[in-house]
Amino acid sequence: AFQGDSIICAVEYGKFEHGRVPVVFALNGEVIYESSMSYEKGKQELFPFVGMGHKDIRVLAKVRFRRRA
């Protein structure tokens, strides 16, 4: 990712199925990785995040909740 890029980590609660919930990572609107994880609906909270692995990086982040229909 570079200056001005948009990085998204989203938990797709609407697609919860068989005890698993999808987690999607996107860069500038293009999905770059999809996975899923175990999830007990109503019993736990998930906090998606993106980590930075380089020293001296500065990030301006905009964190928001988006409810999908």
Buried (B, 14 or more C-beta within 10 A) or exposed (E): EEEEEEBBBBBEEEEBEEEEBBBBBBBEEEEEEEEBEEBEEEEEEEEEEEEEEEEEEEEEEEEEEEEEE
